[in-house]
Each structure stands twice: as C-alpha cells, then as structure tokens.
C-alpha cells in the first residue's frame, strides 16, 4: 500500500495494522528495489530501524511528537551530525558533519525518522540532477528523463515511494522545479522563515530550505515544525510561526493574477500552457477573480539571478581549498598548485563555470557593470512583485516551461538549461513563498506543475488555498 500523507499512516498505526518499524522496512525494500533511480547517496538503514522502534514505544506511551510515523529523506546539503555530507561533490569526499542543521534537529525532536541522504546537483547548482558527481537521479515515470534539480533525488524519492517526504533546498526553484517534473508538491517558504544554519551555502541571499511531499497537509506540518527563530542564524525571521497545519481552510473568493508574460513566452510548451489554462478556467468557475497582470521583467529574471548567485557562490565556495577538510589533490607540488589542483579536480564543470562567472562579475573592472546593476534590477523585480501582491492574493504561472526533458538534452547548452528556471526564480529574487502543485500529465504521461506565489510570510493563506485547489478540483491529485 502506498501512503500519501502522515494522517493516513497515523490512522493505520492507530488501528494496530502498522508500526513504524514495518513502515521503515517497507520503504527500505522500495529503496532496494528501485536502486537504479539513484535517489539516495546513502541509506541509514540500521539507524532508521532503531529510531522507528523508539517512535513505536513513544506512540504506545502517548509521548510521540508531531512527526511520529513520518519517514523523511534529506538532500545532501543539510548537516546531520556523525553522517557524511558532500553536496554531491568530490571536494567534500570523506567529510563527516560535526553538527546537525537546525531544521533537521527540529524534525528529529518531533520524532521524524530520517532514512537517508539524497542525490542532488553538485552544490545545488543545476536544474536536472545531471551535475551530481554520483550520476543523475532518474525520473520514475521515464528513466530516460531528468527528475529536475537541484533537489532531484529528493523529488524522485517522494515520487517513487521511497519515503513519505523530503527536505531540500531552493535557491532558484530547486524544490519546485523537480516537484513539477515528478508530479509531487514542492514548497519554498519566505526567505528567512526557516533557519539556514547547517545548510551548505550556494547563494546566501537566495537559499531557503523547502519541502517535497505528496500532500499539502504534510508540507504545512513540516514547515510548522522547521520554521521560527534560531540563535545560530542571524538572518532568520523572529516572527512567530502560525499553526499552518491547523489552519488549512480557505473559505472566501480569492483575487488571482496570472502573469500574462509567462503565458506568451515562446518557450512555453503547449501542453503545459493548456493544463495551466485549465486551472485558471476552473478557478474562475469556482467564483475566484482571475485576471491577467503585466510583469515585463520576465526577460531580465534569469540573467539577474545568475549574475547574483554566481557572485555569491564565488565567495561562499572559497572555503573549499583542500587545507582543512575534504578532498586534497595528491598532484600538488606547492601551496599554489594545491589550491588550483584541488579545486580543478574536486569541483565539477558546472560548479567551476559558476565560480569563474561569479569571480568575473565581482572583479574591479566589471563590478558596477554587472553586479551593481543586477542588484538594482533585483530591487525592481521585488518592488513590482510586491506591488502585484498588494492587489492580488496570489500570482499564478507554470512551474516550468516544459515537462521533464531527456537526460543529456540540455547539457551542451547551459543557456537552455538555465532557462528552465525562468518561472521559478522570481520568488527567490523577491524573497516570497511559492508552491508547485501537480495538475496532470502531458500526452507522454509526464507530470505538469502549476505554481502559486503570495506575499512574504503569507504561507498560511498559500497552503490553505493550495489545499482547496487540490481538494476541489477532480483532476488535481498529488
């Protein structure tokens, strides 16, 4: 039996027909059977079984936490004390984390069972999972196609029933895009809503921990558990955390703006467009106000994003030099050659490309021409997005311009790969929450996703509306 929500699992446990240990054994069997999908880099088999027995005892005693019965995988960019942490890169080969990320610690405190660490694009840089130094994860629907990225392994694990939920990271769509390609729910909260302590940094002003689930209810519960102030992260919001999972009722007509420019983009697949149009028509029929809105910055979103994120990556990845931890080249002859050879041998081609680009835009001769200008454009994008969200409850657009593409199809054209992020990076540039929901499949059976965005710290209404959307539309199933 496939479980699609924690409520369904808890119901079975309550009836006595399921235990956490049996559940973990079932997921471990699935992981072994579907090993070819390459979703997990490491499975914590014995540890997960021990934890399951502990949670079973707590359930019997009535002392179990909110997440008892939830089996979770974590993307290989989140620190978990005593466990390997590599960001799917050779540069961190052999590194074991000395502490646990705040978000992960909060999951454990509520009795979540962590079953393993998941494959991803190296240092979360990519939209296909093809940049992992451990090979790509494969889309379960069609193994010749990508699962999306960078949280590709995390999305496949939920898609293929290898765990109930996954924790990923989203810098420019890395949770939502693979969720769309794999037909599951993917949510990125407001920047600063969840502590980034223990998350390997790619671009610090964009990175945010997100969730991949099979139901909106589970996404709400996970966000509720992980969000909130943290003494280890000076950038995290001090706002109180609403009980998202208890407030999933949306009982009023909403004002929804669909971004006209996204629908007129020449790169938008006709089947994706038709599916999203179907959702708009249904929302209008349900009594919501649905209006086209202008957002003329669409062509500037991707270049702005890549200038700023590569600049931040150039700075953040300077710490991987072979001196203190991780990989060190055996071919070095002096200090300078150790730095050069360690980085050229330890980092993959895409990571090297982004570091070089970031270093270029931060150089004295080009800083104002690129970095400063991109920051100014980011401000314009944020202000326009905030202006639209002061007039509408939600903005709606496709999650991705196409369905999952074939492995190797875009690897020789970085620009084509980068343009797969065209609809997701707006939320990261503006720092607002966004969610991708599955809305059907194309003629080849590949999943299609629709994306909803709302104002900063508006997760409560975003989740409630998403639940209504999933429940009240017969063709929307996670």
C-alpha positions as CSV (number, residue, x, y, z in Angstrom):
1,X,0.0,0.0,0.0
2,X,1.2,3.5,-0.8
3,X,0.8,6.1,1.8
4,X,0.3,9.7,0.6
5,X,0.0,11.5,3.9
6,X,1.1,11.3,7.6
7,X,-2.6,11.2,8.6
8,X,-3.1,8.0,6.6
9,X,-0.1,6.5,8.3
10,X,-1.2,7.5,11.8
11,X,-4.6,6.1,11.1
12,X,-3.1,2.7,10.2
13,X,-0.9,2.8,13.3
14,X,-3.8,3.7,15.5
15,X,-5.7,0.7,14.2
16,X,-2.8,-1.5,15.0
17,X,-2.3,-2.6,11.4
18,X,1.0,-0.8,11.0
19,X,4.1,0.0,13.1
20,X,6.9,2.5,12.4
21,X,9.3,-0.4,12.1
22,X,7.1,-2.1,9.5
23,X,6.8,1.2,7.6
24,X,10.6,1.7,7.5
25,X,11.1,-1.9,6.4
26,X,8.7,-1.2,3.6
27,X,10.5,1.9,2.4
28,X,13.9,0.2,2.7
29,X,12.5,-2.6,0.5
30,X,11.3,0.0,-2.1
31,X,14.7,1.8,-2.0
32,X,16.5,-1.5,-2.7
33,X,14.1,-2.5,-5.5
34,X,14.4,1.0,-7.1
35,X,18.1,1.5,-6.6
36,X,18.5,2.2,-10.3
37,X,16.8,5.6,-9.8
38,X,19.9,6.7,-7.9
39,X,17.8,8.8,-5.5
40,X,19.8,8.1,-2.4
41,X,23.6,8.5,-1.9
42,X,23.4,6.8,1.5
43,X,20.7,4.9,3.3
44,X,20.7,5.0,7.1
45,X,19.2,1.5,7.4
46,X,20.0,0.4,10.9
47,X,19.7,3.8,12.4
48,X,16.2,4.3,10.8
49,X,15.0,0.9,12.2
50,X,16.3,1.8,15.7
51,X,14.6,5.2,15.5
52,X,11.4,3.5,14.3
53,X,11.3,1.2,17.4
54,X,11.9,4.3,19.6
55,X,9.0,6.1,18.0
56,X,6.8,3.0,18.3
57,X,7.5,2.9,22.0
58,X,6.6,6.6,22.3
59,X,3.4,6.1,20.4
60,X,2.4,3.4,22.8
61,X,3.2,5.6,25.7
62,X,1.4,8.6,24.2
63,X,4.5,10.8,24.2
64,X,5.3,10.9,20.5
65,X,6.0,14.1,18.6
66,X,4.1,15.7,15.7
67,X,6.0,13.8,13.1
68,X,5.9,10.3,14.6
69,X,5.4,8.0,11.6
70,X,6.9,10.3,9.0
71,X,9.9,8.9,7.2
72,X,12.0,11.6,5.6
73,X,15.0,11.9,3.3
74,X,17.3,14.8,3.4
75,X,19.1,16.4,0.5
76,X,22.9,16.1,0.6
77,X,23.4,19.7,1.5
78,X,22.0,19.5,5.1
79,X,24.3,18.8,8.0
80,X,23.5,15.8,10.2
81,X,26.0,15.1,13.0
82,X,28.0,11.9,12.5
83,X,26.9,11.5,8.9
84,X,28.6,12.1,5.6
85,X,27.9,15.5,4.0
86,X,29.2,16.0,0.4
87,X,26.8,18.3,-1.6
88,X,27.1,15.5,-4.2
89,X,30.7,16.7,-4.8
90,X,34.1,15.1,-4.7
91,X,35.5,18.2,-3.0
92,X,33.9,17.0,0.3
93,X,34.8,13.4,-0.2
94,X,35.3,11.8,3.2
95,X,33.8,14.7,5.2
96,X,31.6,13.9,8.2
97,X,29.4,16.6,9.7
98,X,30.2,17.7,13.2
99,X,26.8,19.1,13.9
100,X,23.1,19.0,12.9
101,X,21.3,21.6,10.9
102,X,18.6,23.4,12.9
103,X,15.9,22.3,10.5
104,X,16.9,18.7,10.8
105,X,17.2,18.9,14.6
106,X,13.7,20.2,14.8
107,X,12.4,17.3,12.6
108,X,14.2,14.8,14.9
109,X,12.8,16.5,18.0
110,X,9.3,15.8,16.7
111,X,10.2,12.1,16.1
112,X,10.6,12.2,12.3
113,X,12.6,9.2,11.0
114,X,15.4,10.1,8.7
115,X,16.1,7.3,6.2
116,X,19.0,8.7,4.2
117,X,20.7,11.5,2.3
118,X,19.6,12.2,-1.2
119,X,21.3,12.8,-4.5
120,X,21.4,16.4,-5.9
121,X,23.2,18.6,-8.4
122,X,26.7,19.4,-7.1
123,X,26.4,22.2,-4.5
124,X,22.8,22.6,-5.6
125,X,23.9,24.1,-8.9
126,X,21.7,22.8,-11.6
127,X,18.2,22.1,-12.8
128,X,18.4,18.4,-13.8
129,X,20.5,16.5,-11.3
130,X,22.9,15.8,-14.1
131,X,25.7,17.7,-12.3
132,X,26.0,15.3,-9.4
133,X,29.4,13.7,-9.2
134,X,27.5,10.5,-8.4
135,X,25.5,10.5,-11.6
136,X,22.0,11.7,-12.2
137,X,18.9,10.6,-10.4
138,X,16.3,9.2,-12.8
139,X,12.6,10.2,-13.2
140,X,10.5,7.2,-12.2
141,X,7.9,7.9,-14.9
142,X,10.5,7.7,-17.7
143,X,14.1,6.7,-16.7
144,X,15.5,8.4,-19.8
145,X,14.4,11.8,-18.4
146,X,15.7,14.0,-15.7
147,X,13.8,14.4,-12.4
148,X,14.7,18.1,-12.3
149,X,17.1,19.8,-9.9
150,X,18.9,20.6,-7.9
151,X,16.8,18.6,-5.4
152,X,16.3,15.8,-8.0
153,X,16.9,12.8,-5.7
154,X,14.6,14.3,-3.1
155,X,11.8,14.6,-5.6
156,X,12.3,11.2,-7.0
157,X,12.3,9.6,-3.6
158,X,8.8,11.0,-2.9
159,X,7.6,10.2,-6.4
160,X,8.8,6.6,-6.2
161,X,7.5,6.0,-2.7
162,X,11.0,5.7,-1.1
163,X,10.0,7.9,1.7
164,X,6.9,10.0,2.6
165,X,8.6,13.4,2.4
166,X,12.0,15.0,1.5
167,X,13.7,18.1,2.8
168,X,15.5,20.0,0.0
169,X,16.9,23.5,-0.7
170,X,15.6,26.1,-3.1
171,X,17.9,28.8,-4.4
172,X,16.1,29.5,-7.7
173,X,13.5,26.7,-8.0
174,X,15.4,23.7,-6.8
175,X,12.4,22.3,-4.8
176,X,9.6,23.4,-7.0
177,X,11.0,22.5,-10.4
178,X,11.8,18.9,-9.6
179,X,8.4,18.6,-7.8
180,X,6.7,19.7,-11.0
181,X,8.8,17.2,-13.1
182,X,8.0,14.4,-10.7
183,X,4.3,15.1,-10.0
184,X,4.5,16.0,-6.3
185,X,4.1,19.0,-4.1
186,X,7.1,21.3,-3.6
187,X,7.2,24.4,-1.4
188,X,9.7,27.2,-0.8
189,X,8.8,29.4,2.1
190,X,9.6,33.1,2.6
191,X,13.3,33.8,2.7
192,X,14.3,33.7,6.5
193,X,11.3,31.7,7.5
194,X,13.5,28.6,8.2
195,X,17.0,28.8,9.6
196,X,19.8,28.2,7.2
197,X,22.1,27.0,9.9
198,X,23.6,23.7,8.7
199,X,22.6,24.3,5.1
200,X,25.7,24.3,2.8
201,X,25.7,27.7,1.2
202,X,25.3,28.3,-2.5
203,X,24.0,31.8,-2.7
204,X,23.2,33.1,0.8
205,X,20.7,35.8,0.0
206,X,18.6,33.3,-2.1
207,X,19.0,29.9,-0.4
208,X,16.0,28.6,1.5
209,X,15.2,25.2,2.9
210,X,12.0,23.7,1.4
211,X,9.8,20.6,1.4
212,X,8.7,18.0,-1.1
213,X,5.6,16.0,-0.1
214,X,2.7,14.1,-1.6
215,X,0.1,16.3,0.2
216,X,-0.3,20.0,1.1
217,X,-1.1,18.9,4.7
218,X,2.3,17.3,5.2
219,X,4.0,20.4,3.7
220,X,2.2,22.6,6.2
221,X,3.2,20.4,9.1
222,X,6.8,20.2,8.1
223,X,7.0,24.0,7.7
224,X,5.4,24.5,11.0
225,X,8.0,22.3,12.7
226,X,11.1,23.7,11.0
227,X,10.2,27.4,10.9
228,X,11.0,30.0,13.5
229,X,13.8,32.0,15.3
230,X,17.2,30.4,15.7
231,X,20.1,31.7,17.8
232,X,22.5,30.2,15.2
233,X,21.2,32.2,12.2
234,X,21.3,36.0,12.4
235,X,19.2,36.3,9.2
236,X,16.3,34.2,10.3
237,X,12.9,35.9,11.0
238,X,11.8,36.5,14.6
239,X,8.2,36.4,13.6
240,X,6.0,33.8,15.4
241,X,5.1,30.7,13.5
242,X,1.4,30.1,12.8
243,X,-0.1,26.6,13.2
244,X,-0.1,26.1,9.5
245,X,-1.4,22.5,9.7
246,X,-4.4,23.6,11.8
247,X,-5.4,26.5,9.5
248,X,-5.9,24.9,6.1
249,X,-9.3,26.3,5.5
250,X,-9.7,28.9,2.7
251,X,-13.4,29.9,2.5
252,X,-13.5,33.1,0.6
253,X,-13.2,34.2,-3.1
254,X,-9.6,35.0,-3.9
255,X,-8.1,37.6,-6.2
256,X,-5.7,35.8,-8.5
257,X,-3.4,37.4,-11.1
258,X,-1.9,35.3,-13.8
259,X,1.3,36.7,-15.2
260,X,0.5,37.2,-18.9
261,X,4.1,37.4,-20.0
262,X,4.7,33.8,-18.7
263,X,1.8,32.6,-21.0
264,X,3.1,34.4,-24.0
265,X,6.7,33.1,-23.7
266,X,7.7,31.3,-26.9
267,X,9.5,28.6,-24.8
268,X,6.3,27.6,-23.1
269,X,5.2,24.0,-24.0
270,X,1.6,23.9,-25.5
271,X,0.5,21.1,-23.2
272,X,1.8,22.8,-20.1
273,X,0.1,26.0,-21.2
274,X,-3.2,24.2,-21.8
275,X,-3.0,22.5,-18.3
276,X,-2.4,25.8,-16.5
277,X,-5.2,27.4,-18.5
278,X,-7.5,24.6,-17.4
279,X,-6.7,25.5,-13.8
280,X,-7.4,29.2,-14.4
281,X,-10.7,28.4,-16.0
282,X,-11.7,26.2,-13.1
283,X,-10.7,28.8,-10.5
284,X,-12.9,31.3,-12.3
285,X,-15.8,28.9,-12.5
286,X,-15.4,28.4,-8.7
287,X,-16.0,32.1,-8.1
288,X,-12.5,33.4,-7.8
289,X,-11.4,36.6,-9.6
290,X,-8.8,35.7,-12.2
291,X,-7.1,38.5,-14.1
292,X,-4.1,38.9,-16.4
293,X,-1.3,41.0,-14.9
294,X,1.7,42.6,-16.6
295,X,5.2,41.7,-15.5
296,X,7.6,43.0,-18.0
297,X,10.8,41.9,-16.2
298,X,10.5,38.3,-17.2
299,X,13.3,38.5,-19.7
300,X,15.6,40.0,-17.0
301,X,14.9,37.5,-14.3
302,X,17.3,34.7,-15.3
303,X,20.3,36.9,-16.1
304,X,19.8,38.9,-12.9
305,X,19.6,35.7,-10.9
306,X,22.7,34.1,-12.4
307,X,24.8,37.2,-12.0
308,X,24.0,37.5,-8.4
309,X,24.0,33.8,-7.4
310,X,27.3,33.1,-9.1
311,X,28.8,36.1,-7.4
312,X,27.7,34.8,-4.0
313,X,28.9,31.3,-5.0
314,X,32.3,32.6,-5.8
315,X,32.5,34.0,-2.3
316,X,30.9,31.0,-0.5
317,X,32.9,28.3,-2.2
318,X,36.3,29.9,-1.5
319,X,36.4,27.9,1.7
320,X,36.9,24.6,-0.2
321,X,40.6,24.7,-0.7
322,X,41.9,21.4,0.5
323,X,43.5,22.8,3.6
324,X,41.2,21.9,6.5
325,X,38.8,19.2,5.3
326,X,37.5,17.3,2.4
327,X,39.4,16.4,-0.8
328,X,43.1,17.5,-1.4
329,X,44.8,16.8,-4.6
330,X,47.7,14.4,-4.5
331,X,49.3,16.1,-7.5
332,X,50.2,19.3,-5.8
333,X,53.9,20.5,-5.7
334,X,53.5,23.7,-3.7
335,X,50.7,25.7,-1.9
336,X,49.5,27.5,-5.1
337,X,49.3,24.3,-7.1
338,X,47.5,22.6,-4.1
339,X,44.7,25.2,-4.3
340,X,44.5,25.1,-8.1
341,X,44.6,21.3,-8.5
342,X,42.3,20.6,-5.5
343,X,39.6,22.9,-6.9
344,X,40.0,21.8,-10.6
345,X,39.9,18.1,-9.6
346,X,37.4,18.3,-6.8
347,X,34.8,20.6,-8.4
348,X,32.7,19.5,-11.4
349,X,32.4,21.5,-14.6
350,X,29.2,23.4,-13.7
351,X,30.4,24.5,-10.3
352,X,33.7,25.7,-11.9
353,X,31.7,27.5,-14.5
354,X,29.7,29.4,-11.9
355,X,32.6,30.2,-9.7
356,X,34.5,31.7,-12.7
357,X,31.5,33.7,-13.8
358,X,30.9,34.9,-10.3
359,X,34.6,35.9,-9.8
360,X,34.4,37.8,-13.2
361,X,31.3,39.8,-12.2
362,X,32.9,40.7,-8.9
363,X,36.1,41.9,-10.4
364,X,37.0,45.5,-10.1
365,X,36.6,46.3,-13.8
366,X,33.1,44.8,-14.1
367,X,31.6,45.1,-10.6
368,X,29.4,48.1,-11.4
369,X,28.6,46.9,-14.9
370,X,27.2,43.6,-13.8
371,X,26.9,43.0,-10.0
372,X,25.7,46.5,-9.0
373,X,23.3,46.7,-12.0
374,X,21.9,43.2,-11.2
375,X,21.2,44.3,-7.6
376,X,19.3,47.3,-8.9
377,X,17.3,45.1,-11.2
378,X,16.6,42.7,-8.4
379,X,15.1,45.6,-6.4
380,X,12.9,46.5,-9.4
381,X,11.7,42.9,-9.6
382,X,11.0,42.7,-5.9
383,X,9.1,46.0,-5.9
384,X,7.0,45.1,-8.9
385,X,6.2,41.7,-7.4
386,X,5.2,43.2,-4.1
387,X,3.1,45.8,-5.9
388,X,1.2,43.0,-7.7
389,X,0.7,41.1,-4.4
390,X,-0.7,44.2,-2.8
391,X,-3.5,43.9,-5.4
392,X,-3.9,40.2,-5.6
393,X,-3.9,37.3,-3.1
394,X,-1.9,35.1,-5.3
395,X,0.1,35.1,-8.6
396,X,-0.2,32.0,-10.7
397,X,2.0,30.8,-13.5
398,X,3.5,27.5,-14.8
399,X,6.2,26.0,-12.6
400,X,8.3,25.0,-15.6
401,X,8.1,25.9,-19.3
402,X,8.3,22.2,-20.3
403,X,7.8,18.7,-18.8
404,X,10.9,16.7,-17.9
405,X,13.5,16.7,-20.7
406,X,15.7,13.8,-21.7
407,X,19.0,13.2,-19.9
408,X,21.8,14.9,-21.9
409,X,19.4,17.0,-23.9
410,X,20.5,20.4,-22.5
411,X,23.9,19.6,-21.1
412,X,25.8,21.1,-24.1
413,X,23.8,24.3,-23.9
414,X,24.0,25.9,-20.4
415,X,21.6,28.7,-21.5
416,X,18.9,26.3,-22.4
417,X,19.4,24.6,-19.0
418,X,19.3,28.0,-17.2
419,X,16.0,29.0,-19.0
420,X,14.3,26.0,-17.3
421,X,14.3,28.3,-14.2
422,X,12.5,31.2,-15.9
423,X,9.3,30.8,-13.9
424,X,10.7,29.8,-10.5
425,X,13.5,32.4,-9.8
426,X,11.1,35.3,-9.4
427,X,10.1,34.0,-5.9
428,X,13.7,33.8,-4.8
429,X,14.6,37.2,-6.2
430,X,11.7,38.7,-4.3
431,X,12.1,36.5,-1.2
432,X,8.4,35.4,-1.2
433,X,6.9,32.0,-0.7
434,X,5.9,29.8,-3.6
435,X,4.4,26.3,-4.1
436,X,4.3,23.9,-7.0
437,X,1.2,21.6,-7.3
438,X,0.7,18.7,-9.7
439,X,-2.0,19.4,-12.2
440,X,-2.0,16.4,-14.5
441,X,0.2,14.9,-17.2
442,X,1.1,15.5,-20.9
443,X,0.4,13.0,-23.7
444,X,3.6,11.1,-22.8
445,X,2.5,10.7,-19.2
446,X,5.0,13.3,-17.8
447,X,3.8,15.4,-14.9
448,X,2.9,19.1,-15.2
449,X,3.0,21.6,-12.3
450,X,1.3,24.9,-11.6
451,X,3.0,27.5,-9.3
452,X,1.3,29.8,-6.8
453,X,3.1,32.8,-5.2
454,X,1.9,35.1,-2.4
455,X,3.3,37.9,-0.3
456,X,6.1,37.5,2.2
457,X,5.1,35.5,5.2
458,X,1.8,34.6,3.6
459,X,2.4,30.8,3.8
460,X,-0.7,30.3,5.9
461,X,-3.1,31.5,3.1
462,X,-0.9,29.9,0.4
463,X,-1.1,26.5,2.0
464,X,-4.8,26.8,2.7
465,X,-5.6,27.9,-0.8
466,X,-3.4,25.1,-2.2
467,X,-5.3,22.5,-0.2
468,X,-8.6,23.9,-1.5
469,X,-7.2,23.7,-5.1
470,X,-6.1,20.1,-4.6
471,X,-9.3,19.0,-2.9
472,X,-11.9,20.8,-5.0
473,X,-10.6,20.0,-8.5
474,X,-11.1,16.4,-9.5
475,X,-8.2,16.5,-12.0
476,X,-5.7,17.7,-9.4
477,X,-4.1,14.8,-7.5
478,X,-0.7,14.7,-5.8
